[in-house]
């Protein structure tokens, strides 16, 4: 996504979206016993990161400077 923010803030927002997506997956579908992660969690984490970046761009939010 082309956004007018620094690489650092793009990474931060992507990580936030990834964590949110992973938590949503974990709430609705727990991983198998002994598994470290849920395979669907990787996909939903990616989609969550894209969703957060898109929402940030769609609502024209700005990074506070200060």
Secondary structure, DSSP 8 states (H G I E B T S, - for coil): ---SS-HHHHHHHHHHHHHHHHHHHHHHS---TT-SS-HHHHHHHHHHHHHHHHHHHHTT------
